[in-house]
Amino acid sequence: MTENDPTPDAEPGTSAESAAPESVEGRSGFVTFVGRPNVGKSTLTNALVGEKVAITSDKPQTTRRAIRGILNRPAGQLVIVDTPGLHKPRTLLGQRLNDLVEQVLGDVDVIGFCVPATEKVGPGDRRIAESLSGYGRAKKVAIVTKTDAASRDQITERLMEVDSLREDWAAVIPLSALTRDQLDVLSDELLSLMPEGPALYPEGVVTDESTEDRIAEIIREAALDGVRDELPHSIAVVVQEVEPREDSDLTDIYADIVVERDSQKGIIIGHKGSRLRDVGARARAQIEPLVGTKVFLKLHVRIAKEWQRDPKQLGRLGF
């Protein structure tokens, strides 16, 4: 299965080890959430799935892959495809991320357009809403996110603004992923719009991401915390090895944090390695529940100059 192909095959990753069962029937299909960067798409995906399958950060363009989270309900199964935020690309990486979103939008059954309740609808929102006309097969749902942080007047104003953007919304739903307010309303609405059919993934599977990919994202999330300016865009993570240690309840993990310049390397490492140790500690706390053992995590920071603009480097890093 390729990253851009939303159709699961026989080996979707370590989380799915058997063919989809017939136990979950009714409706099933794919939904993706679109919007400007940092409108809460990944947080919404995690909240619906009930488990963290996509990293979150206040840094734009945190999501870099099409990450699938699976939600089973009595009425059927939703496969939620979390994608990067649509943006004006400044690098080859940025263009490839936009291309990935375009491909996903052409394949899903429902598109959820997200706007935060705390911000007025702007030109970027209007441009994205208009672009949805290019995906005729998908039904469209408008979602006003982050209602927990907004006043009632803000929510009302945002609902009116969003509703006026298109005439073909199947629904307009305000919600908070943080407090889970209205999440059931959204999932019920999304399932009602899906085609009839059996489950696409086995019941109990929450994502088709491999363990290595999930570890890499956890490390990147920890590395993103507290950095500013262009550094977030320059950080990539490659897991080199995940190996249970013989005669020990311990897993050894070796990973590279990749940046573009010497100055960025210094920021990631910190004074006498203090920041890198902090990144490792925060990442390890999330990795251990994932792998089910204590973890020895060895992080190495290396430089790949201008990797965001270099096709060969992008290929080596999985983009």
Phi and psi in degrees as a GROMACS rama.xvg file:
@    title "Ramachandran Plot"
@    xaxis  label "Phi"
@    yaxis  label "Psi"
@TYPE xy
-87.124  159.073  THR-2
-62.6518  -33.0151  GLU-3
-88.7662  -7.35634  ASN-4
-95.2321  113.155  ASP-5
-77.4583  4.58162  PRO-6
-93.9464  116.384  THR-7
-69.8403  144.732  PRO-8
-113.315  -164.395  ASP-9
-68.6514  -20.6338  ALA-10
-131.433  71.767  GLU-11
-74.7832  -6.34681  PRO-12
140.808  179.244  GLY-13
-67.4122  -19.3976  THR-14
-83.9185  -16.7969  SER-15
-126.18  113.867  ALA-16
-116.964  1.39549  GLU-17
-144.113  167.977  SER-18
-66.8729  155.064  ALA-19
-62.7696  133.952  ALA-20
-81.3946  174.064  PRO-21
-98.5586  6.29429  GLU-22
-72.253  -30.1076  SER-23
-102.595  107.488  VAL-24
-124.469  173.867  GLU-25
122.252  -105.519  GLY-26
-123.433  148.417  ARG-27
-155.651  150.897  SER-28
172.14  -171.083  GLY-29
-112.302  136.948  PHE-30
-130.859  143.105  VAL-31
-130.807  151.355  THR-32
-106.496  132.522  PHE-33
-121.772  163.566  VAL-34
155.896  177.393  GLY-35
-62.4534  159.974  ARG-36
-57.6079  144.061  PRO-37
68.7837  35.0789  ASN-38
-100.101  3.15042  VAL-39
102.145  21.0924  GLY-40
-66.2513  -46.5203  LYS-41
-68.3704  -39.5498  SER-42
-61.3213  -40.2809  THR-43
-65.7775  -42.5359  LEU-44
-57.588  -49.5601  THR-45
-61.3651  -40.6534  ASN-46
-65.0748  -41.0174  ALA-47
-66.9217  -43.5439  LEU-48
-69.1433  -31.6814  VAL-49
86.8919  10.9233  GLY-50
-154.395  151.483  GLU-51
-77.4443  107.181  LYS-52
-112.659  -15.6004  VAL-53
-128.728  134.228  ALA-54
-71.7455  155.23  ILE-55
-128.133  151.558  THR-56
-164.655  157.922  SER-57
-83.9415  5.6287  ASP-58
-87.8511  132.449  LYS-59
-61.0713  151.908  PRO-60
58.0124  37.5058  GLN-61
-65.7677  -45.0913  THR-62
-75.0823  130.918  THR-63
-125.565  -2.20846  ARG-64
-135.693  168.174  ARG-65
-85.8025  102.901  ALA-66
-102.949  127.317  ILE-67
-101.387  126.477  ARG-68
-113.762  142.948  GLY-69
-115.027  129.012  ILE-70
-119.691  119.318  LEU-71
-99.6217  129.375  ASN-72
-128.782  161.127  ARG-73
-53.4174  -31.595  PRO-74
-84.4184  -7.84252  ALA-75
150.889  -157.111  GLY-76
-132.114  132.099  GLN-77
-106.394  130.682  LEU-78
-106.305  111.321  VAL-79
-97.4406  119.322  ILE-80
-101.577  106.329  VAL-81
-84.3111  128.158  ASP-82
-125.286  165.368  THR-83
-62.202  157.013  PRO-84
-72.8317  141.746  GLY-85
-70.6091  133.383  LEU-86
-154.218  169.392  HIS-87
-82.6361  110.355  LYS-88
-70.4414  140.447  PRO-89
-115.212  -8.91352  ARG-90
-136.068  170.715  THR-91
-63.7261  -37.0515  LEU-92
-58.8315  -46.9127  LEU-93
-58.8291  -39.8505  GLY-94
-66.7538  -39.5715  GLN-95
-67.8495  -34.0334  ARG-96
-66.0711  -42.7091  LEU-97
-62.6287  -40.6967  ASN-98
-62.2322  -37.8142  ASP-99
-62.4754  -44.6131  LEU-100
-60.9272  -44.0917  VAL-101
-58.1116  -42.5819  GLU-102
-66.6951  -43.5716  GLN-103
-61.8895  -43.5878  VAL-104
-59.8202  -31.4777  LEU-105
-77.2188  -11.6222  GLY-106
-108.127  -20.3256  ASP-107
-83.0191  164.653  VAL-108
-88.2046  -32.4967  ASP-109
-136.399  139.004  VAL-110
-113.815  124.983  ILE-111
-101.613  116.133  GLY-112
-92.8897  119.484  PHE-113
-105.889  134.07  CYS-114
-135.648  130.393  VAL-115
-72.5085  139.972  PRO-116
-65.5253  -20.5099  ALA-117
-85.0732  -6.13711  THR-118
-129.184  138.922  GLU-119
-65.0095  148.02  LYS-120
-64.0927  129.304  VAL-121
-120.823  -175.289  GLY-122
-57.8394  -38.4841  PRO-123
-62.9329  -42.0857  GLY-124
-61.9113  -44.7863  ASP-125
-63.0095  -40.6576  ARG-126
-63.0769  -43.3666  ARG-127
-66.5445  -43.8469  ILE-128
-59.6621  -41.9296  ALA-129
-65.4355  -36.4768  GLU-130
-66.3365  -19.3992  SER-131
-66.077  -16.6506  LEU-132
-63.8128  -20.2237  SER-133
-76.6252  -2.3519  GLY-134
-123.635  73.9172  TYR-135
-66.3399  -28.6833  GLY-136
-74.4239  -22.0263  ARG-137
-88.6101  136.865  ALA-138
-77.5468  152.99  LYS-139
-118.756  134.516  LYS-140
-126.665  134.006  VAL-141
-96.6105  134.828  ALA-142
-128.307  122.534  ILE-143
-96.9871  111.007  VAL-144
-94.5188  170.708  THR-145
60.4827  37.0825  LYS-146
-67.0634  -21.0145  THR-147
-65.3096  -23.4714  ASP-148
-99.7984  5.21858  ALA-149
-119.233  156.324  ALA-150
-80.5375  166.091  SER-151
-61.5159  -38.9072  ARG-152
-64.4372  -40.4576  ASP-153
-62.4094  -43.4707  GLN-154
-62.8124  -44.6361  ILE-155
-61.5122  -44.7462  THR-156
-61.7838  -42.0714  GLU-157
-68.5676  -39.2058  ARG-158
-61.0848  -40.1165  LEU-159
-67.7628  -42.2735  MET-160
-62.4895  -46.1222  GLU-161
-67.4545  -41.9082  VAL-162
-59.5875  -31.7853  ASP-163
-80.2621  -8.41776  SER-164
-71.8506  -32.6262  LEU-165
-144.364  159.257  ARG-166
-100.325  -5.51529  GLU-167
-110.609  21.7779  ASP-168
-61.6989  129.334  TRP-169
-72.993  -25.5257  ALA-170
-165.687  156.1  ALA-171
-127.055  116.489  VAL-172
-127.88  123.466  ILE-173
-88.9142  143.791  PRO-174
-160.717  168.786  LEU-175
-129.669  116.899  SER-176
-69.3067  -29.92  ALA-177
-68.1115  -46.2524  LEU-178
-94.5599  -5.85942  THR-179
69.4883  13.3772  ARG-180
-66.2527  123.97  ASP-181
75.5506  6.24669  GLN-182
-62.4766  -41.4313  LEU-183
-63.7393  -36.4227  ASP-184
-60.8777  -44.422  VAL-185
-64.5968  -48.4933  LEU-186
-63.6145  -38.8442  SER-187
-63.262  -41.7815  ASP-188
-65.7937  -43.9299  GLU-189
-62.0504  -43.6445  LEU-190
-63.6357  -37.0755  LEU-191
-64.7357  -22.3219  SER-192
-92.151  -6.83537  LEU-193
-80.6604  154.405  MET-194
-70.1124  155.204  PRO-195
-69.8422  141.844  GLU-196
162.241  166.385  GLY-197
-74.3901  169.384  PRO-198
-60.9721  146.987  ALA-199
-94.5542  -19.0713  LEU-200
-130.618  155.353  TYR-201
-61.3237  146.404  PRO-202
-64.0874  136.688  GLU-203
100.658  -18.8344  GLY-204
-80.0207  131.893  VAL-205
-106.545  -17.0012  VAL-206
-162.302  156.571  THR-207
-102.38  11.4915  ASP-208
-67.3951  138.521  GLU-209
-71.0398  159.53  SER-210
-59.4608  -41.1104  THR-211
-61.9265  -42.1896  GLU-212
-66.1464  -39.497  ASP-213
-66.6943  -38.1312  ARG-214
-63.4094  -44.6939  ILE-215
-59.6582  -41.1086  ALA-216
-68.2867  -38.2213  GLU-217
-61.7148  -42.5384  ILE-218
-65.2642  -41.5823  ILE-219
-64.743  -40.1468  ARG-220
-59.426  -43.4215  GLU-221
-65.4901  -37.2232  ALA-222
-71.0676  -28.4856  ALA-223
-71.9607  -25.5059  LEU-224
-63.884  119.978  ASP-225
88.8118  -4.63401  GLY-226
-91.018  156.259  VAL-227
-131.076  -179.991  ARG-228
58.9232  -132.612  ASP-229
-87.7867  -8.01333  GLU-230
-58.3291  -41.7531  LEU-231
-53.7042  -39.294  PRO-232
-69.1671  -23.2303  HIS-233
-90.0059  -3.95668  SER-234
-93.024  127.783  ILE-235
-132.678  159.466  ALA-236
-132.379  134.305  VAL-237
-124.338  121.571  VAL-238
-85.2376  120.906  VAL-239
-88.9124  -33.4619  GLN-240
-158.261  137.177  GLU-241
-130.148  110.565  VAL-242
-140.848  120.988  GLU-243
-62.5015  134.074  PRO-244
-77.9453  134.792  ARG-245
-64.1867  141.319  GLU-246
56.6043  33.025  ASP-247
-157.072  144.22  SER-248
-86.688  64.6358  ASP-249
-146.278  140.904  LEU-250
-113.597  127.259  THR-251
-91.1077  127.387  ASP-252
-127.604  127.655  ILE-253
-118.557  128.474  TYR-254
-143.568  150.281  ALA-255
-105.35  133.609  ASP-256
-99.3423  120.445  ILE-257
-104.628  130.125  VAL-258
-128.677  177.692  VAL-259
-102.098  -21.1644  GLU-260
-139.953  159.599  ARG-261
-58.231  -40.972  ASP-262
-63.0478  -35.8789  SER-263
-68.6157  -37.2165  GLN-264
-59.3668  -42.3521  LYS-265
-63.8268  -37.4998  GLY-266
-66.0335  -43.6781  ILE-267
-64.6821  -41.2772  ILE-268
-72.4489  -42.6441  ILE-269
78.0459  176.813  GLY-270
-63.9839  117.027  HIS-271
54.5317  32.1737  LYS-272
80.7679  11.3989  GLY-273
-65.0086  -41.5274  SER-274
-71.6575  -38.637  ARG-275
-63.9558  -37.9934  LEU-276
-63.5826  -38.6194  ARG-277
-66.472  -41.8414  ASP-278
-59.1014  -45.3507  VAL-279
-62.5389  -41.2017  GLY-280
-66.1552  -43.2479  ALA-281
-69.616  -37.7276  ARG-282
-67.9382  -42.2436  ALA-283
-61.1708  -36.5578  ARG-284
-61.4458  -29.7872  ALA-285
-91.4426  -27.6012  GLN-286
-73.6162  -37.4673  ILE-287
-59.5852  -44.4895  GLU-288
-63.9573  -29.1637  PRO-289
-69.3884  -44.7437  LEU-290
-91.6545  -14.9585  VAL-291
82.4201  13.2823  GLY-292
-141.911  170.337  THR-293
-65.9874  152.543  LYS-294
-127.684  134.841  VAL-295
-100.028  112.892  PHE-296
-111.199  118.747  LEU-297
-110.766  116.393  LYS-298
-107.249  136.324  LEU-299
-124.65  131.242  HIS-300
-99.7207  124.349  VAL-301
-130.434  162.475  ARG-302
-107.764  131.826  ILE-303
-127.374  97.1772  ALA-304
-58.7739  129.269  LYS-305
50.3723  40.6882  GLU-306
-63.1401  -26.6855  TRP-307
-66.4902  -19.269  GLN-308
-110.523  -1.71122  ARG-309
-105.774  113.023  ASP-310
-56.7157  -39.0506  PRO-311
-66.8843  -44.6449  LYS-312
-64.4058  -40.7288  GLN-313
-59.9231  -41.3265  LEU-314
-62.5973  -42.0672  GLY-315
-65.5025  -29.7937  ARG-316
-91.2272  3.28652  LEU-317
91.6445  18.3927  GLY-318
